[in-house]
Amino acid sequence: MSKSHNKKRNVGVIYELLLRNISDCLIRDDKPAAQKALNVIEKKFKKGSELYKEFRLFNALIKSTVSSSSVAAAILTEAKQAARRCNVSALNKEKSLLIREINHNLQDSKFYHRRIPEYKMYATIQTLLNDWRKGDDANFSRTIQYESKVVENLLEKKNVPNLDADVNHDVNSLVINIMTEKINKRYKGRLNNEQIDLMRDYVFSLSDDKGDKIKDTLIGVKDNILSDLILFREDTKNDVLLDKIDVVREKLLNESFDNINDESISRFLVLIKLRQELKEALSE
């Protein structure tokens, strides 16, 4: 990959950097700063914009997994046609305005210096999108090479849970990305299926004025964990584990559902994880 790749004009990289900025702000409990980055995303990646169209296309190529080379080749053909339908002039203008918004409003000196683990593939895809739009003026040897790399990426099984597979896109699915970043960074672990289900229900609840569904979900989680803790106490004589069980039980009994927000969901995600760790410790 050429060292001259411009990450500031890579739609996938910029979006990931915005998520990381939001995550860092939330961990510092700097909600006003997090809201500024959210505002940038909502304003610049709005539906109908060329930036949004390129991001959707980019995201499909970086996140999708397919079962065969023929399906991957078909996806590449469709992606190439979609890329060429882009209004390049409008897209470049939107990217310039996005960069200006980030530089002027976020005031984050580390913004462009955060590490993106999949950076090489992000750069490959952005370069490929740009080359596809050049038509006969494209670097054909590079295009062939990069298309092959994207096919390999599409065939590779992704380890990241597909959290937003069933989420209504009228709901702000960005919350899923923010909370995943926040929990993984703070607690150094992947989310299990129960945690993923809870997060999905929370995202759906954002369009529910009363919040009854997420409240019922949390009450169910609370009751299930408390029931398990009773069984755990009967199965162990280990004083250390008994202390941990009592700590989890105390936290649950004090948990209120009057104000369900990111923090209360985060607490339940941690409690689910603690319950899992206790179960694993008792099974050893």
CYANA upper distance limits for C-alpha pairs under 8 A (distance plus 0.5 A):
  1 MET  CA      5 HIS  CA      8.33
  1 MET  CA    120 LYS  CA      7.39
  1 MET  CA    123 ALA  CA      8.04
  1 MET  CA    124 THR  CA      7.78
  5 HIS  CA    123 ALA  CA      7.38
  6 ASN  CA     10 ASN  CA      7.25
  7 LYS  CA     13 VAL  CA      6.90
  7 LYS  CA     14 ILE  CA      7.77
  7 LYS  CA    123 ALA  CA      8.04
  8 LYS  CA     13 VAL  CA      8.13
  8 LYS  CA     14 ILE  CA      6.95
  8 LYS  CA     99 ILE  CA      7.37
  8 LYS  CA    112 TYR  CA      8.26
  9 ARG  CA     14 ILE  CA      8.01
  9 ARG  CA     95 LYS  CA      6.80
  9 ARG  CA     96 SER  CA      8.44
 10 ASN  CA     14 ILE  CA      6.66
 10 ASN  CA    122 TYR  CA      8.14
 10 ASN  CA    123 ALA  CA      7.63
 10 ASN  CA    126 GLN  CA      6.46
 11 VAL  CA     15 TYR  CA      6.66
 11 VAL  CA     51 LEU  CA      7.90
 11 VAL  CA     54 GLU  CA      7.80
 11 VAL  CA     55 PHE  CA      6.51
 11 VAL  CA     58 PHE  CA      8.16
 11 VAL  CA    126 GLN  CA      8.05
 12 GLY  CA     16 GLU  CA      6.78
 12 GLY  CA     55 PHE  CA      6.93
 12 GLY  CA     58 PHE  CA      7.02
 12 GLY  CA     59 ASN  CA      7.59
 12 GLY  CA    122 TYR  CA      6.88
 12 GLY  CA    126 GLN  CA      8.33
 13 VAL  CA     17 LEU  CA      6.61
 13 VAL  CA    116 ILE  CA      7.91
 13 VAL  CA    119 TYR  CA      7.82
 13 VAL  CA    122 TYR  CA      7.09
 14 ILE  CA     18 LEU  CA      6.66
 15 TYR  CA     19 LEU  CA      6.90
 15 TYR  CA     41 ILE  CA      8.37
 16 GLU  CA     20 ARG  CA      6.76
 16 GLU  CA    116 ILE  CA      8.11
 17 LEU  CA     21 ASN  CA      6.59
 17 LEU  CA    111 PHE  CA      7.14
 17 LEU  CA    112 TYR  CA      7.62
 17 LEU  CA    114 ARG  CA      7.47
 17 LEU  CA    116 ILE  CA      8.41
 18 LEU  CA     22 ILE  CA      6.75
 18 LEU  CA     37 ALA  CA      6.83
 18 LEU  CA     41 ILE  CA      8.24
 18 LEU  CA    111 PHE  CA      8.45
 19 LEU  CA     23 SER  CA      6.61
 19 LEU  CA    177 ASN  CA      7.66
 19 LEU  CA    178 ILE  CA      6.76
 19 LEU  CA    181 GLU  CA      8.27
 20 ARG  CA     24 ASP  CA      6.61
 20 ARG  CA    114 ARG  CA      8.38
 20 ARG  CA    178 ILE  CA      8.47
 20 ARG  CA    181 GLU  CA      7.73
 21 ASN  CA     25 CYS  CA      6.73
 21 ASN  CA     34 ALA  CA      7.76
 21 ASN  CA     37 ALA  CA      7.72
 21 ASN  CA    111 PHE  CA      7.34
 22 ILE  CA     26 LEU  CA      6.68
 22 ILE  CA     33 ALA  CA      8.11
 22 ILE  CA     34 ALA  CA      5.18
 22 ILE  CA     35 GLN  CA      8.25
 22 ILE  CA     37 ALA  CA      6.75
 22 ILE  CA     38 LEU  CA      7.82
 22 ILE  CA    178 ILE  CA      7.38
 23 SER  CA     27 ILE  CA      6.71
 23 SER  CA     34 ALA  CA      8.10
 23 SER  CA    178 ILE  CA      6.35
 23 SER  CA    179 MET  CA      8.17
 23 SER  CA    181 GLU  CA      6.52
 23 SER  CA    182 LYS  CA      5.87
 24 ASP  CA     28 ARG  CA      6.78
 24 ASP  CA    182 LYS  CA      8.23
 25 CYS  CA     29 ASP  CA      6.55
 25 CYS  CA     30 ASP  CA      5.46
 25 CYS  CA     31 LYS  CA      7.02
 25 CYS  CA     33 ALA  CA      6.69
 25 CYS  CA     34 ALA  CA      5.76
 26 LEU  CA     30 ASP  CA      6.20
 26 LEU  CA     31 LYS  CA      6.54
 26 LEU  CA     34 ALA  CA      6.89
 26 LEU  CA    182 LYS  CA      7.88
 27 ILE  CA    182 LYS  CA      7.26
 27 ILE  CA    186 ARG  CA      8.28
 30 ASP  CA     34 ALA  CA      6.95
 31 LYS  CA     35 GLN  CA      6.53
 32 PRO  CA     36 LYS  CA      6.92
 33 ALA  CA     37 ALA  CA      7.26
 33 ALA  CA    106 LEU  CA      7.73
 34 ALA  CA     38 LEU  CA      6.80
 35 GLN  CA     39 ASN  CA      6.52
 36 LYS  CA     40 VAL  CA      6.91
 36 LYS  CA    105 ASN  CA      7.79
 36 LYS  CA    106 LEU  CA      7.15
 37 ALA  CA     41 ILE  CA      6.99
 37 ALA  CA    102 ILE  CA      8.48
 37 ALA  CA    106 LEU  CA      7.22
 38 LEU  CA     42 GLU  CA      6.69
 39 ASN  CA     43 LYS  CA      6.40
 40 VAL  CA     44 LYS  CA      6.33
 40 VAL  CA     45 PHE  CA      8.41
 40 VAL  CA     98 LEU  CA      8.21
 40 VAL  CA    101 GLU  CA      7.66
 40 VAL  CA    102 ILE  CA      7.95
 41 ILE  CA     45 PHE  CA      5.84
 41 ILE  CA     46 LYS  CA      8.11
 42 GLU  CA     46 LYS  CA      6.27
 44 LYS  CA     49 SER  CA      8.28
 44 LYS  CA     51 LEU  CA      7.73
 44 LYS  CA     52 TYR  CA      8.28
 44 LYS  CA     94 GLU  CA      8.02
 44 LYS  CA     98 LEU  CA      6.97
 45 PHE  CA     49 SER  CA      7.26
 45 PHE  CA     51 LEU  CA      6.44
 45 PHE  CA     52 TYR  CA      5.25
 46 LYS  CA     52 TYR  CA      6.58
 47 LYS  CA     52 TYR  CA      6.41
 47 LYS  CA     53 LYS  CA      8.14
 48 GLY  CA     52 TYR  CA      7.19
 48 GLY  CA     53 LYS  CA      7.52
 49 SER  CA     53 LYS  CA      6.93
 50 GLU  CA     54 GLU  CA      6.68
 50 GLU  CA     86 CYS  CA      7.36
 50 GLU  CA     87 ASN  CA      7.41
 50 GLU  CA     90 ALA  CA      7.26
 50 GLU  CA     91 LEU  CA      5.68
 50 GLU  CA     94 GLU  CA      7.98
 51 LEU  CA     55 PHE  CA      6.61
 51 LEU  CA     91 LEU  CA      6.44
 51 LEU  CA     94 GLU  CA      7.05
 51 LEU  CA     95 LYS  CA      7.61
 52 TYR  CA     56 ARG  CA      6.70
 53 LYS  CA     57 LEU  CA      6.83
 54 GLU  CA     58 PHE  CA      6.41
 54 GLU  CA     83 ALA  CA      7.90
 54 GLU  CA     86 CYS  CA      8.47
 55 PHE  CA     59 ASN  CA      6.35
 56 ARG  CA     60 ALA  CA      6.73
 57 LEU  CA     61 LEU  CA      7.07
 57 LEU  CA     79 ALA  CA      7.26
 57 LEU  CA     82 ALA  CA      8.30
 57 LEU  CA     83 ALA  CA      8.32
 58 PHE  CA     62 ILE  CA      6.80
 58 PHE  CA    125 ILE  CA      7.50
 58 PHE  CA    126 GLN  CA      7.97
 59 ASN  CA     63 LYS  CA      6.26
 59 ASN  CA     64 SER  CA      8.30
 60 ALA  CA     64 SER  CA      5.94
 61 LEU  CA    125 ILE  CA      7.97
 61 LEU  CA    150 VAL  CA      7.63
 61 LEU  CA    154 LEU  CA      7.35
 62 ILE  CA    121 MET  CA      8.00
 62 ILE  CA    122 TYR  CA      7.74
 62 ILE  CA    125 ILE  CA      8.17
 62 ILE  CA    150 VAL  CA      8.43
 62 ILE  CA    153 ASN  CA      7.67
 62 ILE  CA    154 LEU  CA      7.86
 63 LYS  CA    154 LEU  CA      8.18
 63 LYS  CA    158 LYS  CA      7.93
 64 SER  CA    154 LEU  CA      6.36
 64 SER  CA    158 LYS  CA      8.42
 65 THR  CA    153 ASN  CA      8.18
 65 THR  CA    154 LEU  CA      5.30
 65 THR  CA    155 LEU  CA      6.13
 65 THR  CA    156 GLU  CA      6.82
 65 THR  CA    157 LYS  CA      6.46
 65 THR  CA    158 LYS  CA      7.27
 66 VAL  CA     71 VAL  CA      7.12
 66 VAL  CA     72 ALA  CA      6.91
 66 VAL  CA    154 LEU  CA      6.25
 66 VAL  CA    155 LEU  CA      5.84
 66 VAL  CA    156 GLU  CA      8.36
 67 SER  CA     71 VAL  CA      7.69
 67 SER  CA    155 LEU  CA      6.75
 68 SER  CA     72 ALA  CA      6.93
 68 SER  CA    155 LEU  CA      7.25
 69 SER  CA     73 ALA  CA      6.55
 69 SER  CA    151 VAL  CA      7.59
 69 SER  CA    155 LEU  CA      7.67
 70 SER  CA     74 ALA  CA      6.72
 71 VAL  CA     75 ILE  CA      6.73
 72 ALA  CA     76 LEU  CA      6.76
 72 ALA  CA    151 VAL  CA      6.18
 72 ALA  CA    154 LEU  CA      6.80
 72 ALA  CA    155 LEU  CA      7.71
 73 ALA  CA     77 THR  CA      6.81
 73 ALA  CA    151 VAL  CA      7.47
 74 ALA  CA     78 GLU  CA      6.85
 75 ILE  CA     79 ALA  CA      6.52
 76 LEU  CA     80 LYS  CA      6.51
 76 LEU  CA    147 GLU  CA      8.14
 76 LEU  CA    151 VAL  CA      8.30
 77 THR  CA     81 GLN  CA      6.93
 78 GLU  CA     82 ALA  CA      6.70
 79 ALA  CA     83 ALA  CA      6.51
 80 LYS  CA     84 ARG  CA      6.79
 80 LYS  CA    129 LEU  CA      7.84
 80 LYS  CA    132 TRP  CA      6.63
 81 GLN  CA     85 ARG  CA      6.92
 82 ALA  CA     86 CYS  CA      7.38
 83 ALA  CA    129 LEU  CA      6.69
 83 ALA  CA    132 TRP  CA      7.37
 83 ALA  CA    133 ARG  CA      6.93
 84 ARG  CA    132 TRP  CA      7.19
 84 ARG  CA    133 ARG  CA      5.53
 86 CYS  CA     91 LEU  CA      8.09
 87 ASN  CA     91 LEU  CA      6.63
 88 VAL  CA     92 ASN  CA      6.58
 89 SER  CA     93 LYS  CA      6.83
 90 ALA  CA     94 GLU  CA      6.67
 91 LEU  CA     95 LYS  CA      6.70
 92 ASN  CA     96 SER  CA      6.75
 93 LYS  CA     97 LEU  CA      6.79
 94 GLU  CA     98 LEU  CA      6.59
 95 LYS  CA     99 ILE  CA      6.74
 96 SER  CA    100 ARG  CA      6.76
 97 LEU  CA    101 GLU  CA      6.60
 98 LEU  CA    102 ILE  CA      6.75
 99 ILE  CA    103 ASN  CA      6.65
100 ARG  CA    104 HIS  CA      6.49
101 GLU  CA    105 ASN  CA      6.19
101 GLU  CA    106 LEU  CA      8.17
102 ILE  CA    106 LEU  CA      5.88
102 ILE  CA    107 GLN  CA      8.04
103 ASN  CA    107 GLN  CA      6.76
103 ASN  CA    108 ASP  CA      8.28
110 LYS  CA    114 ARG  CA      6.97
115 ARG  CA    119 TYR  CA      8.45
118 GLU  CA    122 TYR  CA      6.78
119 TYR  CA    123 ALA  CA      6.58
120 LYS  CA    124 THR  CA      6.61
121 MET  CA    125 ILE  CA      6.64
121 MET  CA    150 VAL  CA      8.24
122 TYR  CA    126 GLN  CA      6.77
123 ALA  CA    127 THR  CA      6.56
124 THR  CA    128 LEU  CA      6.60
124 THR  CA    146 TYR  CA      6.71
124 THR  CA    149 LYS  CA      8.43
124 THR  CA    150 VAL  CA      8.28
125 ILE  CA    129 LEU  CA      6.67
125 ILE  CA    146 TYR  CA      8.05
125 ILE  CA    150 VAL  CA      7.59
126 GLN  CA    130 ASN  CA      6.79
127 THR  CA    131 ASP  CA      6.63
128 LEU  CA    132 TRP  CA      6.54
128 LEU  CA    143 THR  CA      6.77
128 LEU  CA    146 TYR  CA      6.99
128 LEU  CA    147 GLU  CA      7.78
129 LEU  CA    133 ARG  CA      7.05
130 ASN  CA    134 LYS  CA      7.21
131 ASP  CA    135 GLY  CA      7.56
131 ASP  CA    138 ALA  CA      5.61
131 ASP  CA    139 ASN  CA      7.45
131 ASP  CA    143 THR  CA      7.31
132 TRP  CA    138 ALA  CA      7.45
132 TRP  CA    143 THR  CA      8.30
133 ARG  CA    138 ALA  CA      8.46
134 LYS  CA    138 ALA  CA      5.65
138 ALA  CA    143 THR  CA      7.98
139 ASN  CA    143 THR  CA      6.62
140 PHE  CA    144 ILE  CA      6.64
141 SER  CA    145 GLN  CA      6.78
142 ARG  CA    146 TYR  CA      6.52
143 THR  CA    147 GLU  CA      6.45
144 ILE  CA    148 SER  CA      6.79
145 GLN  CA    149 LYS  CA      7.04
146 TYR  CA    150 VAL  CA      6.74
147 GLU  CA    151 VAL  CA      6.73
148 SER  CA    152 GLU  CA      6.83
149 LYS  CA    153 ASN  CA      6.78
150 VAL  CA    154 LEU  CA      6.68
151 VAL  CA    155 LEU  CA      6.77
152 GLU  CA    156 GLU  CA      6.70
163 LEU  CA    176 ILE  CA      7.52
163 LEU  CA    196 ILE  CA      7.00
163 LEU  CA    200 ARG  CA      7.39
164 ASP  CA    173 SER  CA      7.24
164 ASP  CA    176 ILE  CA      7.78
164 ASP  CA    200 ARG  CA      7.73
167 VAL  CA    171 VAL  CA      7.85
167 VAL  CA    173 SER  CA      7.54
167 VAL  CA    200 ARG  CA      7.64
167 VAL  CA    203 VAL  CA      8.11
167 VAL  CA    204 PHE  CA      7.49
168 ASN  CA    204 PHE  CA      7.96
169 HIS  CA    173 SER  CA      7.21
171 VAL  CA    203 VAL  CA      7.54
171 VAL  CA    204 PHE  CA      7.37
171 VAL  CA    206 LEU  CA      7.38
171 VAL  CA    207 SER  CA      7.05
172 ASN  CA    203 VAL  CA      7.88
172 ASN  CA    206 LEU  CA      8.48
173 SER  CA    177 ASN  CA      7.76
173 SER  CA    203 VAL  CA      7.27
174 LEU  CA    178 ILE  CA      6.76
175 VAL  CA    179 MET  CA      6.54
175 VAL  CA    203 VAL  CA      7.30
176 ILE  CA    180 THR  CA      6.51
176 ILE  CA    199 MET  CA      7.29
176 ILE  CA    200 ARG  CA      7.97
176 ILE  CA    203 VAL  CA      7.54
177 ASN  CA    181 GLU  CA      6.64
178 ILE  CA    182 LYS  CA      6.59
179 MET  CA    183 ILE  CA      6.46
179 MET  CA    262 ASP  CA      8.27
179 MET  CA    266 SER  CA      8.43
180 THR  CA    184 ASN  CA      6.39
180 THR  CA    191 LEU  CA      8.37
181 GLU  CA    185 LYS  CA      6.39
182 LYS  CA    186 ARG  CA      6.56
183 ILE  CA    187 TYR  CA      6.23
183 ILE  CA    188 LYS  CA      8.04
183 ILE  CA    189 GLY  CA      8.35
183 ILE  CA    266 SER  CA      7.76
184 ASN  CA    188 LYS  CA      5.49
184 ASN  CA    189 GLY  CA      5.80
184 ASN  CA    190 ARG  CA      6.69
184 ASN  CA    191 LEU  CA      8.07
185 LYS  CA    189 GLY  CA      8.32
191 LEU  CA    195 GLN  CA      6.28
191 LEU  CA    196 ILE  CA      6.82
192 ASN  CA    196 ILE  CA      6.78
192 ASN  CA    273 LYS  CA      8.44
193 ASN  CA    197 ASP  CA      6.66
194 GLU  CA    198 LEU  CA      6.76
194 GLU  CA    272 ILE  CA      8.04
195 GLN  CA    199 MET  CA      6.76
195 GLN  CA    269 LEU  CA      6.21
195 GLN  CA    272 ILE  CA      7.42
196 ILE  CA    200 ARG  CA      6.68
197 ASP  CA    201 ASP  CA      6.74
198 LEU  CA    202 TYR  CA      6.70
198 LEU  CA    217 THR  CA      7.95
198 LEU  CA    269 LEU  CA      8.36
199 MET  CA    203 VAL  CA      6.79
199 MET  CA    265 ILE  CA      8.19
200 ARG  CA    204 PHE  CA      6.87
201 ASP  CA    205 SER  CA      6.66
201 ASP  CA    213 LYS  CA      8.10
201 ASP  CA    214 ILE  CA      6.56
201 ASP  CA    217 THR  CA      8.19
202 TYR  CA    206 LEU  CA      7.28
202 TYR  CA    214 ILE  CA      6.39
202 TYR  CA    265 ILE  CA      8.31
203 VAL  CA    207 SER  CA      8.50
204 PHE  CA    208 ASP  CA      7.77
205 SER  CA    209 ASP  CA      8.28
205 SER  CA    211 GLY  CA      6.17
205 SER  CA    212 ASP  CA      8.50
205 SER  CA    213 LYS  CA      7.17
205 SER  CA    214 ILE  CA      6.47
206 LEU  CA    211 GLY  CA      8.11
208 ASP  CA    212 ASP  CA      8.06
208 ASP  CA    213 LYS  CA      8.46
211 GLY  CA    215 LYS  CA      6.79
212 ASP  CA    216 ASP  CA      6.63
213 LYS  CA    217 THR  CA      6.69
214 ILE  CA    218 LEU  CA      6.64
215 LYS  CA    219 ILE  CA      6.69
215 LYS  CA    257 PHE  CA      7.10
215 LYS  CA    260 ILE  CA      8.18
216 ASP  CA    220 GLY  CA      6.68
217 THR  CA    221 VAL  CA      6.74
218 LEU  CA    222 LYS  CA      6.52
218 LEU  CA    268 PHE  CA      8.38
219 ILE  CA    223 ASP  CA      6.66
220 GLY  CA    224 ASN  CA      6.63
221 VAL  CA    225 ILE  CA      6.66
222 LYS  CA    226 LEU  CA      6.67
222 LYS  CA    252 LEU  CA      7.12
223 ASP  CA    227 SER  CA      6.66
224 ASN  CA    228 ASP  CA      6.74
225 ILE  CA    229 LEU  CA      6.63
225 ILE  CA    272 ILE  CA      8.08
225 ILE  CA    275 ARG  CA      7.36
226 LEU  CA    230 ILE  CA      6.99
226 LEU  CA    249 ARG  CA      7.09
226 LEU  CA    252 LEU  CA      8.16
227 SER  CA    231 LEU  CA      7.19
228 ASP  CA    232 PHE  CA      6.58
228 ASP  CA    275 ARG  CA      8.48
229 LEU  CA    233 ARG  CA      6.67
229 LEU  CA    245 ILE  CA      6.82
229 LEU  CA    249 ARG  CA      7.68
229 LEU  CA    275 ARG  CA      8.39
230 ILE  CA    234 GLU  CA      7.11
231 LEU  CA    235 ASP  CA      6.85
232 PHE  CA    236 THR  CA      6.97
232 PHE  CA    245 ILE  CA      8.11
232 PHE  CA    278 LEU  CA      8.35
232 PHE  CA    279 LYS  CA      8.05
232 PHE  CA    282 LEU  CA      8.08
233 ARG  CA    237 LYS  CA      8.23
233 ARG  CA    242 LEU  CA      7.02
233 ARG  CA    245 ILE  CA      7.81
235 ASP  CA    282 LEU  CA      8.01
236 THR  CA    241 LEU  CA      8.02
236 THR  CA    242 LEU  CA      7.87
236 THR  CA    282 LEU  CA      7.62
237 LYS  CA    242 LEU  CA      7.78
238 ASN  CA    242 LEU  CA      6.62
239 ASP  CA    243 ASP  CA      6.64
240 VAL  CA    244 LYS  CA      6.93
241 LEU  CA    245 ILE  CA      6.62
241 LEU  CA    278 LEU  CA      7.79
242 LEU  CA    246 ASP  CA      6.73
243 ASP  CA    247 VAL  CA      6.76
244 LYS  CA    248 VAL  CA      6.79
245 ILE  CA    249 ARG  CA      6.60
245 ILE  CA    278 LEU  CA      8.22
246 ASP  CA    250 GLU  CA      6.51
247 VAL  CA    251 LYS  CA      6.79
248 VAL  CA    252 LEU  CA      6.75
248 VAL  CA    271 LEU  CA      7.32
248 VAL  CA    274 LEU  CA      8.04
248 VAL  CA    275 ARG  CA      8.47
249 ARG  CA    253 LEU  CA      6.68
250 GLU  CA    254 ASN  CA      6.84
251 LYS  CA    255 GLU  CA      6.77
259 ASN  CA    264 SER  CA      8.40
260 ILE  CA    264 SER  CA      6.27
260 ILE  CA    265 ILE  CA      7.58
261 ASN  CA    265 ILE  CA      6.76
262 ASP  CA    266 SER  CA      6.56
263 GLU  CA    267 ARG  CA      6.76
264 SER  CA    268 PHE  CA      6.94
265 ILE  CA    269 LEU  CA      6.72
266 SER  CA    270 VAL  CA      6.82
267 ARG  CA    271 LEU  CA      6.75
268 PHE  CA    272 ILE  CA      6.59
269 LEU  CA    273 LYS  CA      6.82
270 VAL  CA    274 LEU  CA      6.66
271 LEU  CA    275 ARG  CA      6.63
272 ILE  CA    276 GLN  CA      6.80
273 LYS  CA    277 GLU  CA      6.76
274 LEU  CA    278 LEU  CA      6.68
275 ARG  CA    279 LYS  CA      6.74
276 GLN  CA    280 GLU  CA      6.75
277 GLU  CA    281 ALA  CA      6.60
278 LEU  CA    282 LEU  CA      6.66
279 LYS  CA    283 SER  CA      6.77
280 GLU  CA    284 GLU  CA      7.03
